[in-house]
Amino acid sequence: MRTMDDMRAEFSLLGKLLDKYTRIEKQPQDFGVGFTIHPTEIHTVATLWAAGEMSISELAKDAAVTRGAMSQMIAKLEKKGLVYKRTAPDNQSKTLVGPTELGKQAQEGHARFHAQRDKEFLQYMAKLPDDEYKTIREFLVTMNKWMDTYQR
């Protein structure tokens, strides 16, 4: 059985990887709409693009943020012209949010961005033997649960 000392190099590499990811998640990009969009913003637009209209509460739950935080996000996105809000026809107290045409355009640029940036890594993953792919999947599921322990 390996000890923490045996795994120090891997934990160091993992820390560097997570640090890089955190920095990347703060870098706004122009996804072809003439202005920059932060990753959390485009991921909200991407969720709406994929799912269609959603309530602010549903979006907040999906993004694991408070309803207040999501309301602020939607206000920013609406100001940028990426989403619209409307009252639900069956419930006057419920607000639905959806992507505008500009939001759809930004999401298409976002998809192209990832297709270009992720291509090599996805090809690597696709070529893995099934047992290795399964091990990576189990690792990621376990790591996700491990990260949940830091959020309590």
ChimeraX attribute file (.defattr): number of C-alpha atoms within 10 A of each C-alpha:
attribute: neighborCount
match mode: 1-to-1
recipient: residues
	/A:1	3
	/A:2	6
	/A:3	7
	/A:4	9
	/A:5	9
	/A:6	10
	/A:7	10
	/A:8	11
	/A:9	11
	/A:10	12
	/A:11	13
	/A:12	11
	/A:13	11
	/A:14	12
	/A:15	12
	/A:16	12
	/A:17	12
	/A:18	12
	/A:19	12
	/A:20	11
	/A:21	11
	/A:22	11
	/A:23	10
	/A:24	12
	/A:25	12
	/A:26	11
	/A:27	12
	/A:28	15
	/A:29	17
	/A:30	14
	/A:31	19
	/A:32	16
	/A:33	15
	/A:34	9
	/A:35	11
	/A:36	15
	/A:37	20
	/A:38	14
	/A:39	16
	/A:40	15
	/A:41	15
	/A:42	22
	/A:43	15
	/A:44	23
	/A:45	26
	/A:46	20
	/A:47	18
	/A:48	22
	/A:49	18
	/A:50	11
	/A:51	10
	/A:52	13
	/A:53	21
	/A:54	18
	/A:55	19
	/A:56	22
	/A:57	18
	/A:58	14
	/A:59	22
	/A:60	19
	/A:61	13
	/A:62	11
	/A:63	15
	/A:64	11
	/A:65	12
	/A:66	13
	/A:67	17
	/A:68	12
	/A:69	13
	/A:70	20
	/A:71	15
	/A:72	11
	/A:73	17
	/A:74	23
	/A:75	15
	/A:76	14
	/A:77	21
	/A:78	18
	/A:79	11
	/A:80	14
	/A:81	14
	/A:82	25
	/A:83	24
	/A:84	18
	/A:85	18
	/A:86	13
	/A:87	13
	/A:88	15
	/A:89	10
	/A:90	7
	/A:91	8
	/A:92	9
	/A:93	9
	/A:94	15
	/A:95	16
	/A:96	19
	/A:97	22
	/A:98	24
	/A:99	26
	/A:100	19
	/A:101	13
	/A:102	15
	/A:103	24
	/A:104	19
	/A:105	16
	/A:106	25
	/A:107	26
	/A:108	16
	/A:109	18
	/A:110	22
	/A:111	14
	/A:112	14
	/A:113	16
	/A:114	11
	/A:115	12
	/A:116	10
	/A:117	11
	/A:118	11
	/A:119	12
	/A:120	11
	/A:121	9
	/A:122	11
	/A:123	10
	/A:124	9
	/A:125	13
	/A:126	11
	/A:127	10
	/A:128	12
	/A:129	9
	/A:130	10
	/A:131	9
	/A:132	12
	/A:133	14
	/A:134	12
	/A:135	11
	/A:136	14
	/A:137	12
	/A:138	12
	/A:139	12
	/A:140	12
	/A:141	11
	/A:142	12
	/A:143	11
	/A:144	11
	/A:145	11
	/A:146	11
	/A:147	10
	/A:148	10
	/A:149	8
	/A:150	7
	/A:151	6
	/A:152	5
